[in-house]
């Protein structure tokens, strides 16, 4: 059946969600999305696409008598279809969405009920596009990787971090001891693993107290600033804020702590609450459970790129984006790197859309200048933050070790990320401290432009790491 014949199959309701002649979808009135869609039941792809547009905006399964001329203006519109690839473009009038800059409200529309519809057998949101007028409604990041670099005095290399392992089971004193060992070995950044909470064997208050003491001792001994990212995810708002305030009031120097939130399992409200209540704290978005939506073999959900772009919109300072096939987690080089670049750059190409994060016109001379400065690795939006949404830094974890640092940098194409190696530091045969030293040495080798094998000839810790992790393959 050709396209004209498909249009003829649409019923009266479905036709109100179709506009294949939509004039300038990028006029600022719409949020745009591209779906991979396979119809279900006896529907064809265009019928199914219109049902998706209906369910994800104003409609339901039957026309209703209560619709008005104005309410029809809020209809999502199917404006392009690629029959050969089963791709559907939908334009959502962004006036549909909560004026409070509410991420969960958007996602409730565009990947909410529609993922449970019987009328589709596959539905995955692959890319989204935000206009300047849309970006104006949302917070974006406040405290960025640039602020963390300034605090740590770390430039021209990745921020070297770890996740404490074992992820659970250490008492508070043991946890702090591992932090200390990593920091004195030269590491910059330590994070709670994402299930860390207020377990009976590791009370939250004691963990915070001992981490502060361990950090103070490590800073005194190394002369270098350190950062710890605390998981503040909790059962309710009050407990989450209580944990934040416990950290704020524990005597930490501003800049030395971050708040980690399990963004998907805790929810977008928790993410945006932290962004708005603590704008001067690095907001660390962990994406636990994302695979239920993003894995490529899953026909329903959304891509890593979509998730990452909404995290930037919500104001995450940093977000896990995958190891691009280099580490242990599922994910491909192209998709993970595209997601990473789209949240860290002022302007970049996505899977289908070129996203500019500027709030001023893309062809404005200052917008063009910002994009060029950003690509040249200059810090932007310091004293002109009205012009655009600040960056979110990719956080890289999942099976990396010192031998894989350079391969990941090569895939990533830059060093503007935080790497958080768990076993990559703690599995070192001589312990965490030497694991951290080996990671630092691998980074030094990269900076000097020599191989880790050559550098290891005069750096024992790296030599041991190379031998161990090569055998473990």
ZINORLIN-V130433 format. One line per field, one symbol per residue. ss: DSSP state (@ for helix, = for strand, . for the rest). Layout:
ss = ???
//
This chain:
ss = ..@@@@@@...@@@@..=...........==========.....@@@@@@@@@@@.............@@@@@...======....=======@@@......@@@@@@@@..@@@@...==========..@@@@.........@@@@@@@@......=====........@@@@@@@@@@@@@....===.......=..=.@@@@@@@@@@@@@@@@@@@....=====.....@@@@@@@@@@@@........======@@@@.@@@@@@@@@@....=====....@@@@.....===.@@@@@@@@@@@...===............@@@@@@@@@@@@..===....===.=......@@@@@@@@@@@.........@@@=....====.....@@@@@@@@@@@....=====.@@@@.....@@@@@@@@@@@@@@@@@...@@@@@...@@@@@@@@@@@@@.
//
